[in-house]
Amino acid sequence: MISVRFLSGFERITNPDLLQARRSIRAISKAFGRSPWTISCEIRRNTHEPSGNYGPRTAQ
């Protein structure tokens, strides 16, 4: 079972689209019903350093 502190597969797939649309961390967290801290940690933890791209597939 995946902990509630991590994003679901759907949220991880949707997250890059929202980032690409330049939505803020707070707007993304509100859309998912999550804390801004959770979204921020998820993005920081799963962003590929050289390219700066968030990788939803590697996060899962």
C-alpha positions in Angstrom: 0.0 0.0 0.0 1.2 3.5 -0.9 1.4 6.0 1.9 -1.0 9.0 1.7 2.1 11.3 1.9 3.0 10.3 -1.7 1.0 11.2 -4.8 -1.1 8.6 -6.6 -0.3 7.5 -10.1 -3.0 9.8 -11.6 -1.6 12.8 -9.6 1.9 12.1 -10.8 0.8 11.9 -14.4 -1.2 15.1 -14.1 1.5 17.0 -12.2 3.8 17.6 -15.2 0.9 19.1 -17.2 0.1 21.5 -14.4 3.8 22.4 -14.1 4.1 22.9 -17.8 1.0 25.2 -17.6 3.0 27.2 -15.0 0.6 26.5 -12.2 1.9 27.3 -8.8 2.7 24.7 -6.1 -0.3 26.1 -4.1 -2.6 25.8 -7.1 -1.5 22.2 -7.8 -1.9 21.3 -4.1 -5.4 22.8 -4.1 -6.4 20.9 -7.3 -5.2 17.6 -5.7 -6.5 18.3 -2.2 -2.9 18.0 -0.8 -0.6 20.1 1.2 1.8 22.4 -0.7 4.6 20.7 1.2 3.7 17.3 -0.3 3.7 18.7 -3.8 6.9 20.5 -3.3 8.7 17.5 -1.9 7.4 15.3 -4.7 8.7 17.7 -7.4 12.0 18.1 -5.7 12.5 14.4 -5.1 11.6 13.4 -8.7 13.1 16.1 -10.8 16.0 15.0 -13.1 18.9 17.3 -12.2 20.5 18.0 -15.6 17.3 18.6 -17.5 15.2 20.0 -14.7 12.2 17.9 -15.8 9.9 16.2 -13.4 9.7 12.4 -14.0 6.4 10.9 -13.1 7.2 7.4 -14.3 10.4 7.2 -12.3 8.6 8.5 -9.2 6.1 5.6 -9.3 
